[in-house]
Amino acid sequence: MRKDNLYYDIYNTLRDDILSGKITPSEKITEIGLAKKLNVSRTPIRLAITKLREEGLIKGNYVYIPNETDFRDIFQVRELLEGFAAEYCATYITEESLLKLEECVKNGFSDDEHIRLESNYLFHQILVEETRNKKLIQIIDQMQSLIRLFRITVTLQKRPRLVSEHEEIYLAIKEGNGSRAKKLIQEHIDKDLNFGLSHLSFISHKND
């Protein structure tokens, strides 16, 4: 368990350093170099780098900061998969998970930014996991770093109607209206993308 926690801590640190620009695209990333810098063994470093490669933030031995086209492609995939998830949940969601969605909506109005951020993550994660489709869950998981970047932006920058849209999606699912739930979540994700891009326009220039 301790090794797993160490790997995850290193992964989180590297991910945040990449997305914040602390690790630049010109800086070479090696297991040996990071192991010395962080004073840990190479195994958790290797695992963290592997996950970041899967998520597209490292290519070869260098950081890769996705451009606007990359982000649009990722969010288009999200719209398809989470649209399916929302529609599926309108019929098959468990009562327990429905209550968790309701709690996420309530917590989304909290004054505590950490609670808001966690409720945003959980709302979408519950819908995805409720499909019980391992491949769908895996694909979303591989995009989590970049999704998280936008989640932080839309939550902390207080995108208008963010939580109200969650509430509308929740109500559509509760009412068993799959087509409405699908439409609402796809519109919601598209708004997240455009809001995020408008606040993170600098990121596309980091590869120039």
ABEGO torsion letter per residue (X at the ends): XAAAAAAAAAAAAAAAAAAAGABBAABBBBAAAAAAAAGBBAAAAAAAAAAAAAAGABBEABBBBBBAAAAAAAAAAAAAAAAAAAAAAAAABBAAAAAAAAAAAAAAABABAAAAAAAAAAAAAAAAAAAGBAAAAAAAAAAAAAAAAAAAAAAAAGBBGAAAAAAAAAAAAAAGBAAAAAAAAAAAAAAAAAAAAAAAAAAAAAAX
